[in-house]
């Protein structure tokens, strides 16, 4: 049976593989939730799991995305208890304010506007909805999905903001609905689905599209390769986020909490990325 004492015996590499974050990040999460934690609530029954155990349960759920029943069997609690623990940890992590993204306002105002940003959309498959199925059907993935638009700063690799939509919505339409705008001096790098963004932001870089019945020139191909080398950073960020299988496997939960979980995992990535840069 897993608990905090057993998890402490894991090596740093195994702890990261099991829960998706480093041990120092886990301790920071526990510290952030201490103000909201009451070990002996009055009135009420004493919780079966301590605060550290509850954080590990939530991280394990994000990382492995097993059912509540299977995780409850590993920790010696019921599946309903696991559900309440995960929701409690997520809600209070969002309320504590330590795991938050800079937001889209950081792109246009204030000190330290990014010079170069990269924007892309990643998709997470979902179970087939009972109603309005066409709104969630992605023609690119050939299945029902939820979309997440991510904007990162090219120099630091940190995630600035996110936005969410249904699988049927085109990437450029999702950008328009998000309200994300860039400063005039900010260079933005996008993929082909963002055709038309030049009218809203002239300082945008898009790959050359092959003309119908024609071919790209050697110079255009070289430009596309150079742009792809600059854009590859956001693919690496997507890969780091999808280490948590709740974002990579078929999403089984209610869709209204999808955005909250994406934002928390993105903020965790920013925190760990900043710590790794500082340790160099």
N, C-alpha and C positions, 0 to 999 in steps of 0.2 A: 504494500500500500504506500503510495507516494505521500510525502509531507515535506515541510520545510527543512527538517533536519536531514532527511535523505538527499534533498536537492542540494544542500550545502556541501555534501561530500562529492558532488560531481566536479570534474575538472572544468576550468573556464571554457574550453572548447565544447565539452559535452553539455554544459549549462546553456551555452548559446544555441547549440543544435536542438536542445529539448524545448526551450522556451522562446527562442527567437531574439533575445536581447542579452547583453552582457550583464554580469552580476552587479556591476556598479549602477547600471540603469535600473535594474530591478529594485535595488535599495533606495534609489531616488524616488521611484514610484511609491514605495511603502512610506517613505517620509512625507510625501505630498498628501497621502490619504490619512495620516494620523489625526489630523484635526477633525475629520468627519467620522472617525471610528470610535465606537463605544463598545468596549469588550463585555460590559455587563449592563445591557439596556434595562431600563425600568419604566414601565413593566415589560416583561418579555422573557423569552427563554434565552439562556446563554448560547451564543453561536458555537457550532461544532468546530468551525475552523477559525484560526487566528487570522489577523490581518495579512501577514506575510503569505499564509496559505491561500487566502482568497485572491491575492494578486497573482500568485502562481497558477491558480485555476483559470483565471481569465486569460493569462498569457498562453497557457497550454491550449485553451479553446481556440484562440486566434491562430496559433501556430499549427496545430494538428487538425483542427476543425472536425474532431470526432463528435458523435452525438452526445447530448447531455447525459444520457444513460451510461455510456461507456466511460466518460470522464468521472461521473459520480461513482462508478464501480471502482475506479482507481484511487479515489480519495475517500471512500467510505461514507458518501452522502447520497441523498436521492437526486434524481435528475431535476426535480423542481428546485431543489436547493442550489444546484449548479446554475440554473437559469437565473435565479435571484442574485446569486453572487456575481455573475458576469454583468448583469444589468447594473448592479450597484457600483461595481468598480468602474464601468464605462461612464456612468452618469457623474460620479464624483471626480473622476479624472478630468472630465470636460469642465466641471464647475471650478476646479482648483485653479485653472488658468495657466498652469505650467506647461501643458501640452497643447499649445495653440500655434497656428500658422500666422505668418505676418499679415496675410490678407491682400486682396487686390488693390486696396488703397496705397499699399507700399509701392506699387508699380508706377504711379503717376505723381505722387506728392511726397513731401518730406525729404529728409536727408538720406543719402545713400541709395538713390534709385539705381536699379541694376542697369549696367551698360548693355549686356546681352542676355536675353532670356530664350528658353526653349520650351515649346508647348506641344503637347501630344495628348491623345486620348487612348486610354486602355479600357478593355471590356472584361466584365466578369459574367460568366454564364449563370443563369437562374433557372429555377424550375418553371415549367410552362404555366403561365397565369391562367386562372379560370375565366377571367374576363379581360377584354381589350387586349387580346394576344398580339395583334398586329403592331401595337404601339411599342412592344418590347422586342420584336423580331428584327435581328440584325442581318442585313443582306450580306455583309462581309463575313460574319462568323457562321451564318446559316443556322442560327439558333437564337433563343430568347436571351437577352443580355441586359445588363445595366452598364452605362458608360460613365467613366470618370475622366474629366479633363484636368491635366496636371500642368502647372507652369513652374519651371525651375530657373534659378539663377545660374548662368553658365559658368561663371568664375568659381563659385563656391559649391555648386551642386545641391544647394538646399531647396526644398519645395516652398514656394511662396504662397500659392493658393490652389484650391481645387474647386471643381464644379461637377454636378452630377446630372444625368439625364437618362432617358430610356433608349433602348438599343436601336430603335428605328430612326432617331434623330440624327441627321448628318453632322459630321464633326464641325463644319463651319457654322451651321445653325446652332449647334451647342455653344460655340464661342460667342455668337451674337446674343444668345439668351443669358449667358453668364455675366454679361456686363463688364468683362475684363477689357481694359484699355491700357495701352502702353504710352509712355512719354515719347515725344517726338524724337528725342535723341537715342532712345532705346532700340537696339536691333533685335528683332524677333526671328527665330528659326522655326519653321514648321515643315510638315510633310505635304504631299499633294492634296489630300482632302481639304486643305484650307485655301483652295483657289478662290480668289475674291477678297482676301484679307488686305491686299495691297490698296484697295479703295478706302479702307478704314485706317490702315497704318502703312504709309508708303515705305517705311524703313523695315520691310519684311523680306525675308529670304525664303524662297520656295524652289524646289527642284524644277528643272525644265521638263515640260510635258511633251512627249513625243507627238508630233503632228499626225493627223489622220492620213494614212497612206505615205508617210514620209519617215525619215530617220533623224535622230539627233546628230549634230556635228560632234567632232572630237572635242572641241572646246566646251560644248554643252555637257558632254559626258564627264569631262574633267571637273566642271563646276558642280555637277550632281554628286560626284564622289567626294569632293572637298566639303560640301554641305553635309553629306552623310557622316563624315568623320567628326564634324562639329556636333551633329545631332545625336550621336551615339550615346552621349551622356545620359539622356533621358531614358533610353532603353535600359541602361544599367540601373537607373533609379527604379524603373518599373519592376525590374528583376528583384531588387532588394525588398520592395513592398510585397511582392507576391511570394516571398519566402513564407509569409503568413498565409496558410492555405485557405483561410476564410475569404481571401481576395482572388485566389487563383482557381479554386474548385467551384463546383456548382453551388451557388448561394441558396441556402434552404430557409433562412430566417425571413422575418417580415422586412419588407424593402425600406420601411421608414427609418430603420437604424443603420442602413448601409452607409450613408454619408457620414454619420457620427463615427463609425468604426474606421472608415477610410481616413478621416481627419486625424484620429488618434494614432493610427499606425504611421501616417505620414509625419506627424509630430515626433513620434518615437524615432523614426529614421533621421530626422533633422538633428535630434539631440545626440544620437550615437555618432552621426557623421561629424558633428561639431567636436565631440570629445575625441574622436580619432584624429582629426586634424590638429587639435591642440596638443596631443601627445607626441606628434612628430617632431 
